[in-house]
Amino acid sequence: QVQLVESGGGLVQPGGSLRLACTASGFLFSSYSMTWVRQAPGKPLEWVSSISTGSANTNYADSVKGRFTISRDNAKKTHYLQMDNLKPEDTALYFCAKPLKSRTITDTAQKDVYDSWGQGTQVTVSL
């Protein structure tokens, strides 16, 4: 059974940092790119970042480029999202997602591209 468990969310002041983690089980983690998406209250899902299987390729939404860094540790079956210089507009529920197809990096929040999602971790950026 595929399982994705996020952690690391919280309340932080503008300009602060958080590191999210997503630990996977139930599938061959090293064969899949992994993705972070987020959803702010009243807004649709927004793709944030994706990383290829071996970390050679990393992609970011323009809204987070230069501030967020995605990484992964295949031995630990975990990928991360380091978020620096956080802004109030980064406030959202952050999800990690596993794509349907192995070895295919997916830069989209389109739900049918993914077959597994974590439960989400809340990030709130506020004074």
DRENKEVEX-58681 format. One record per residue (C-alpha): residue number from 1; residue in one letter; chain; x, y, z. Coordinates in Angstrom, 1 decimal, decimal comma, padded with zeros to 4 digits. Layout:
N
     k   r   c       px       py       pz
   NUM   a   A        X        Y        Z
...
% end
This chain:
127
     k   r   c       px       py       pz
     1   q   A    000,0    000,0    000,0
     2   v   A    001,4    003,3   -001,1
     3   q   A    001,7    005,9    001,7
     4   l   A    003,1    009,4    001,7
     5   v   A    003,5    011,2    005,0
     6   e   A    004,3    014,9    005,2
     7   s   A    005,8    016,7    008,1
     8   g   A    007,5    020,0    009,0
     9   g   A    004,7    022,6    008,5
    10   g   A    004,0    025,3    011,1
    11   l   A    003,7    029,0    011,8
    12   v   A    006,5    031,2    010,7
    13   q   A    007,0    034,9    010,4
    14   p   A    007,6    036,5    007,0
    15   g   A    011,2    036,1    005,9
    16   g   A    011,5    032,9    007,9
    17   s   A    012,2    029,3    006,9
    18   l   A    010,7    025,9    007,1
    19   r   A    011,7    022,5    005,8
    20   l   A    009,0    020,1    004,7
    21   a   A    009,6    016,3    004,5
    22   c   A    007,6    013,6    002,7
    23   t   A    008,4    010,0    003,6
    24   a   A    007,2    007,3    001,3
    25   s   A    006,5    003,6    001,6
    26   g   A    004,8    000,9   -000,4
    27   f   A    006,5    001,6   -003,8
    28   l   A    010,0    001,8   -005,3
    29   f   A    010,7    005,4   -004,4
    30   s   A    013,9    005,8   -006,4
    31   s   A    011,9    005,1   -009,7
    32   y   A    009,5    008,0   -009,4
    33   s   A    009,9    011,7   -009,6
    34   m   A    008,2    013,5   -006,8
    35   t   A    006,2    016,7   -006,5
    36   w   A    005,0    019,3   -004,1
    37   v   A    001,7    021,1   -004,6
    38   r   A   -000,1    023,5   -002,4
    39   q   A   -003,6    024,8   -001,8
    40   a   A   -004,4    028,1   -000,2
    41   p   A   -007,9    028,7    001,2
    42   g   A   -010,4    029,3   -001,5
    43   k   A   -007,9    028,8   -004,3
    44   p   A   -007,2    025,8   -006,6
    45   l   A   -004,3    023,5   -006,3
    46   e   A   -001,0    025,0   -007,3
    47   w   A    002,0    023,1   -008,5
    48   v   A    005,1    024,1   -006,5
    49   s   A    008,1    022,0   -007,4
    50   s   A    009,2    018,6   -008,8
    51   i   A    012,4    016,5   -008,7
    52   s   A    013,5    013,7   -010,9
    53   t   A    014,4    010,3   -009,7
    54   g   A    018,1    010,9   -009,4
    55   s   A    017,8    014,6   -008,5
    56   a   A    019,4    015,7   -011,7
    57   n   A    016,4    017,8   -012,7
    58   t   A    014,5    020,1   -010,4
    59   n   A    011,7    022,4   -011,4
    60   y   A    009,9    025,3   -009,6
    61   a   A    006,9    027,5   -010,0
    62   d   A    007,8    031,1   -010,8
    63   s   A    006,2    032,1   -007,5
    64   v   A    008,8    030,1   -005,4
    65   k   A    011,8    030,1   -007,7
    66   g   A    014,9    031,3   -005,9
    67   r   A    013,3    030,8   -002,4
    68   f   A    012,4    027,1   -002,3
    69   t   A    014,7    024,1   -002,8
    70   i   A    013,5    020,6   -003,5
    71   s   A    015,7    017,6   -002,7
    72   r   A    015,5    013,9   -002,1
    73   d   A    017,2    011,1   -000,3
    74   n   A    016,4    007,8   -002,0
    75   a   A    018,0    005,8    000,7
    76   k   A    015,6    007,3    003,2
    77   k   A    012,7    007,3    000,8
    78   t   A    012,1    010,9    001,6
    79   h   A    012,0    014,1   -000,3
    80   y   A    012,2    017,6    001,1
    81   l   A    011,1    021,2    000,4
    82   q   A    013,3    023,8    001,9
    83   m   A    011,4    027,1    002,0
    84   d   A    013,3    030,3    002,7
    85   n   A    012,3    033,9    002,7
    86   l   A    008,7    032,9    003,2
    87   k   A    005,9    035,3    002,3
    88   p   A    002,3    035,5    003,6
    89   e   A    001,2    034,3    000,1
    90   d   A    003,0    031,0    000,7
    91   t   A    000,4    030,2    003,4
    92   a   A   -001,3    027,0    002,2
    93   l   A   -001,8    023,3    002,8
    94   y   A    001,2    021,6    001,2
    95   f   A    000,9    018,1   -000,3
    96   c   A    003,5    015,7   -001,7
    97   a   A    002,3    013,6   -004,6
    98   k   A    003,5    010,5   -006,5
    99   p   A    002,9    010,4   -010,3
   100   l   A    001,2    007,5   -012,0
   101   k   A    004,1    007,0   -014,4
   102   s   A    007,6    006,1   -013,2
   103   r   A    010,6    008,1   -014,4
   104   t   A    008,4    010,9   -015,6
   105   i   A    008,8    014,4   -014,0
   106   t   A    005,5    016,1   -013,7
   107   d   A    005,2    019,9   -013,4
   108   t   A    001,5    020,2   -012,9
   109   a   A   -001,2    020,2   -010,2
   110   q   A   -003,5    018,2   -012,5
   111   k   A   -004,9    015,5   -010,2
   112   d   A   -005,1    012,7   -012,7
   113   v   A   -001,4    012,7   -013,2
   114   y   A   -000,9    011,5   -009,7
   115   d   A   -002,1    008,3   -008,0
   116   s   A   -001,0    009,0   -004,4
   117   w   A   -001,1    012,0   -002,2
   118   g   A   -000,1    012,8    001,4
   119   q   A   -002,5    014,1    004,0
   120   g   A   -001,0    017,6    003,8
   121   t   A    000,9    019,8    006,2
   122   q   A   -000,1    023,3    007,0
   123   v   A    002,2    026,2    006,4
   124   t   A    001,2    029,6    007,8
   125   v   A    003,3    032,7    007,2
   126   s   A    002,1    035,5    009,4
   127   l   A    003,3    038,1    011,9
% end
